[in-house]
């Protein structure tokens, strides 16, 4: 994304840092699904659902969180 890494990258690159985190979580969940790590997926789905209560979640990413929940967390609901 073109950011220099420093102590302030997380803050300075916001909200792109949150977007990068969600992309990484998607890859993690895809890999866990391949490996049939249902307990891991269940735990990460709890984490993912908690993001909806995070005051720092950019409103433009709420739909992305819902998309990931709908895609990966149906078994855990």
N, C-alpha and C positions, 0 to 999 in steps of 0.2 A: 504494500500500500504506500510505500515511499516514505515512511516515517523513520527518523533517526531514533535509535534505542537509547533511552536515558531513564533516569528516575521518574521523569514526568511524562513518559510516553503514554501510559495508561490514561492519564487525565487529558493530555494534549490531543490525543487521537480519538477521544470520545466523540461520537458514539460508535466509530469504526471498531474500537476495541471490543465492544459488546457484540457487534456483528461477527467479528473474527471468532469470538468465543462460541457463538451459536453455530458457526460453520464447523468448528472443531468438534463440538458436541454431536453434530449430525454424523460426522465421520466416525466418532467413537461409538455411537449407537448402531450405525451400520455394521461395524466390525463386531460388536457384541451380538448382534442378531445373527450374523454369519456363524459365530461360534456358539450360538444358543446359550448365551450367558443371561438367562432370564432374570436371575436375582440382581445382577448388575444393572440391567435395563430398568428393572423395577426401582432400584435406588436412584438412578439418574433421572427417571421420570418424576420422582418426588422432588428432586432438585429443580428440574425443569418447570414443574408446576409452581414452585415457590418463586420463580422469576417474575411471575405475574403480580406478585406482591412487592417486588423490588421497586422502591421509589426512583432508582437510577435507570430502570429499564426505559430506553427511549420509546416513546409512543409509536414511532414508526416501525419498531421491531415487535410490537405485540402480536401482530398477525403471524410473524415468523415463528414465535414461540408456540402459538396455537397450532400452526401447521406441524411443527415437530411433535407436539403432544398427540395430535390426531394420527400422525403417521406411526409413532413408536409406542405410544402408551395406552392403546386401547385394551390390551390384555391386563394392564395393571389398574384399570379404573374400577 
